[in-house]
Amino acid sequence: MGLTLTEKILKAHVVDGDFVKGNEIGIRIDQTLTQDATGTMAYLEFEAIGVPRVKTERSVAYIDHNTLQSGFENADDHRFIGSVAKKHGIWFSRPGNGICHQVHLERFGIPGKTLIGSDSHTPTGGGIGMIAIGAGGLDVAVAMGGGAYYITYPKIVKVNLTGRLSPWVAAKDVILEVLRRLSVKGGVGKVIEYCGEGVKTLSVPERATITNMGAELGATTSIFPSDEVTLEFLKAQDRAEVWTELSADDDAVYDEEVNIDLSAIVPMAACPHSPDNVKTVAEIGRLKIDQVCIGSCTNSSFMDMMKVAYILKGKTVHPDVSLAIAPGSKQVLNMIAQNGALATMIDAGARILESACGPCIGMGQSPNSGGVSLRTFNRNFEGRSGTKDGQIYLVSPEMAALSALTGYLTDPRELGDMPAFEMPKQFVINDNMVAAPAPEEEMDKVEILRGPNIKPYPETSPLVESIECQVSLKVGDNITTDHIMPAGAKILPLRSNIPAISQHCFTVCDEDFPRRAKNMGRSIIVGGVNYGQGSSREHAALAPLYLGIKAVLVKSFARIHRANLINAGILPLTFVNEADYDKIGQGDEIAIENVRADIEAGKTELTVIDKTTGDRIPVLCELTGRTRDVMLAGGLLDYTRESLK
């Protein structure tokens, strides 16, 4: 029996555990990336582990999230990350060099390698045949220190692509179709592997758009084969020497299969407030819009920009629409500046933003109250844009550009014939905004520069004998990390200061939660299905840890957030019977007796006693040998320090 591409790469990297479906396996990590919103904490954790220099083949620190410097905090964080990178063997992509996933694809990604990043859209690297996985910052810190990264051996879903996209139908429409079929929780515990004759019709940037938004499926990662198309992209980046041909065996066996005829796909949009709320343009109808934002790690490539410039050429943005464009990297910005496409955008009335995440994470460009905003981004969670009642639609760059001209949601096929957009034979190569680390013999001379906003990792302690506390919060289904720990220009600068940022924890759902939880001293949270979907931000676990949360009891978890809870020493529990969710109320007194002894004994079913109602509720606490030890130790940082002694 042959192997899938996913299995080939994982099998070559397994360093711990049995390579059996459903088992936890530890894999060797070749590369890591961080960005500045999660990086400060990741590097504080790396320092706490005590390893002097990274042990990966390549680790890169990017500055792309907190680039709006309205106070000293962001600039201080950037300076801290730069000094840590120089001292500890990490390459440093300076502010202005571009979005981590776009730059990593261009300059550092290698087919067949493993990559984890402290950003949930790290699977973008699957566009060139990497196993690229989003993870919490502490997981990245451990990997930089030479530790394995642990995942459950995933189910593998074959997405068989046939045909070719019609003119003005985009790769964004492909992933929207996958989301429409599978939903935001349809990829949990799975890798999405793209195969079939249709693959060779898609460029590397188009593949990367698709793997990027695989994060919205809840998937562990997504991956395309490394083929001649991949080679041509790497040649154009002067990196042909890193290419390896990689594909699944002809007789590979998959757990599931999805068939998509590319020629049958039509332009679509994800409607508010979920990436899987997908409808065709025809179904949505004539929708008046207020704003268009083009960019993000999903759709900011050179080819995306060229298509946008073609549509805007000689036209003017509708008077009722604000159009903002953010090229994804310095390379892209340089190239469109040199070939005139940038001037075309400016002539049309576009507002040009720096090469950074920007509006995607609520860092500026919030729409007007109740405003309809078309965005080429990957998430449209309620309030994420910075406007609580903003109506955010996720669309392709082609649809976004044309709609900016017409003033309403417009099918790009109305443009008629589409010219041939050719990938460049040679990209402009200039890595002068990537700083190399200090040589090993000079690392001790490097001073770490810490600003006053940088606070240490929250205090942790071993798992207690029994948990007795109140329910501080009860929430419903599909709670995102944006609900738990919001982003945006006001809150992101506090990412290196857990005491301060914790005051915003869950305020989207309940403004009084931080005060109530802190006053309780210790408490638990109760939630519904797919709790913690969204970004990899470990702050959604660290802020609750600081506020005294000892356990989270839900119907089901999103993968990365569950791992982050374990890393923080917070007990992840799921209902045996989902109907029991209705038996627990906010404020109820609960007890989990002898929890430490039960977990030490390897029990997976515990009992939550609701002292307020008298109900005894069976719950699952499914921990492996390693995660059980992590939980007993009080979290991954404590466990790792003990392991290194």
Residue, then its C-alpha position, 0 to 999 in steps of 0.5 A: m500500500g502506497l503513502t500519501l504525500t503527507e505520510k511521506i513527509l511525516k514519516a521521514h520526520v517522526v522522532d517519537g511515537d508509533f506511526v499509527k493513525g490516531n496516535e500522538i507522534g512527535i515530529r522533528i521540525d526543520q523551520t520555525l517562524t514567528q510574527d510580532a504579535t505572538g513572537t515576543m511571548a514565544y521568545l520569552e518562553f525560549e529564554a525561559i527554556g534556557v537553550p542558548r541558540v536555536k537548533t532548527e535548520r532555519s528560524v525566522a522572526y517576522i515583524d508584520h502584525n503590530t506595525l501601527q506604532s501609536g505608542f512605544e509598545n510595538a516599537d519596543d517589542h520589535r526592538f526586543i525581538g530583533s535583539v533576541a533574534k541576533k543573539h539566539g541564531i534567528w533570522f530577523s525580517r524587519p518591519g516593511n519586509g512583508i507578511c510572514h507567510q508571503v515572505h516565507l513562501e518567497r524566500f525560505g520555504i522548502p518542499g518536503k520540510t516541516l515548518i511550525g509557526s506561531d500563526s494559524h496561517t502557517p499552512t500557506g507553506g503547503g503551497i510549495g509542498m511543506i508540512a507547515i502547521g500553525a502552533g502556539g508560541l510555546d510549541v515554537a519555542v520548544a521546537m527552536g530548542g530542538g524539541a519535537y512537535y507533537i500532533t495526532y497522526p491525522k486523517i488525510v483527505k484527498v481533494n481531487l481537482t479536475g479541469r481548469l478555472s474559468p476566466w475571472v474565477a480565482a483560487k479564492d473561490v476554490i477554497l471557499e467551495v471547500l469551506r462551503r462543503l466541509s465547514v469551519k470544523g470539517g477539517v479538525g484532526k485532518v490534513i487536506e491533500y490536493c491531488g489530480e490533474g487540476v493541480k498543475t493548472l494552479s500557480v504556487p501563489e494560487r496554491a498558497t491561497i488555498t492552503n492558507m485558508g485551510a486554517e479556516l477548516g480547522a485542519t492541521t494543515s493543507i498541502f500540494p505536491s511539489d512539481e514542475v510548477t513549484l520548480e519554476f516558482l523557485k527558479a524565479q526566486d533564485r532558489a531552484e537548488v532547494w526543489t525536490e519533486l514530491s507527490a503521493d504514491d498512485d496507490a495511496v489510501y486516503d480517509e476521505e475524498v472530495n472531488i472538485d471540477l475547477s471548471a464548475i466553480v463560480p465566483m463566491a463570497a463568504c458572508p458575515h460572520s463566518p468563512d464557511n457562510v459561503k454563497t455565490v454572487a448570484e445568491i447574494g445579489r446586488l449588495k451596496i458596499d462601503q469599503v474594499c480591502i485587498g491584501s493579507c497573507t491570503n491574497s497579496s502576491f505579485m499575481d494578485m496585484m497585477k490582476v487588480a491593477y489590470i481591472l483598475k487601469g484607467k478607472t476611478v474608485h466609486p465615490d462611495v467606496s474606500l479602497a485600500i491595498a496592501p502588497g504582501s511583501k517588499q518584493v511584491l511592492n518593488m515589482i509593482a512599483q517598477n512595472g507601473a502597476l502601483a501607479t495605476m492603483i494610485d491613479a484609480g484612487a486606491r489607498i496604499l498601505e504598507s506590506a503588513c497584515g493591517p486591516c486583516i487583524g483590525m490594525g487600521q482601516s476599520p469600516n464605518s458603523g454597519g458598513v459593508s466591507l469586501r476583503t480578500f482576507n481569510r476571516n470575517f469573525e464578528g468584530r474582528s475588523g475593529t467595527k463591532d457591527g461591520q459586515i465583512y465579506l471575503v472575496s477574491p482580489e478580482m471581485a474586490a477590485l471590480s466591486a470597488l469601481t461599481g460600488y456594489l458586489t459585482d461578478p468579475r466575469e462581467l469583465g469579459d475576456m481575461p488576458a493571460f497573466e504570466m508568472p514572472k520568469q525572475f522575481v526581484i531579489n533583495d533580502n536587505m531587510v532580513a538581518a542575519p543572526a550574530p555568529e555563534e562566537e559573538m552571541d554572548k556580546v549581544e544585549i537583549l533590549r527589553g521595554p517596560n511593556i514586556k512582562p514575564y510568562p504568567e506564573t504556573s503551578p502543578l495540577v492541584e489534587s482537586i478543583e473546587c470553584q465556580v463557573s465564571l463564564k458560559v458561552g455557546d458554539n463556535i467561540t473564536t480566539d477573537h472572542i477570547m482574546p481580541a486583536g485590533a490596534k488597541i489590544l495587540p500592543l499588549r501581547s507582551n504584557i499578559p496582566a494588561i491584555s487579560q483585562h480584555c479577555f472575553t470582553v466581546c462576550d461579557e465585559d465583566f468577565p475579567r473582573r469576575a474571574k480575577n475576583m473568583g481566584r479560580s474558576i472554569i469556563v463552559g462552552g459549546v462546539n468548536y471552542g477556540q477556532g481561529s488563530s494560534r494566539e496562545h494569549a487566548a490560553l495565557a490570559p485565562l491562566y492569569l485570570g485563574i481559569k483551571a479548566v475549560l469544559v466544552k462540547s468540542f475544541a479546535r485543535i490549536h487552542r486545545a493544545n495551547l490550553i494544555n501548554a498553559g496547564i489548563l485542563p481541557l474537558t469535553f462532555v460525554n453527553e452534549a446534552d449535559y451542557d444545559k445542566i450547568g449554569q454560569g455561577d454554579e459551584i462545581a467540583i472535580e474531586n481527586v483530579r490529579a490522582d485520576i489523571e496520574a492513573g491514566k483515567t480518561e473519564l472524570t466526573v464534574i459535580d455541580k454542587t448548585t444543582g446536584d448533577r454528576i456530569p461525566v466528562l472526557c479528559e483525553l490526555t496521552g502519556r506526554t500531555r498527561d505529564v505536561m498537565l501534571a507539571g503545570g504546563l509545557l514550560d515547566y515540563t520542558r525545563e524539567s526534561l532538560k535537567 
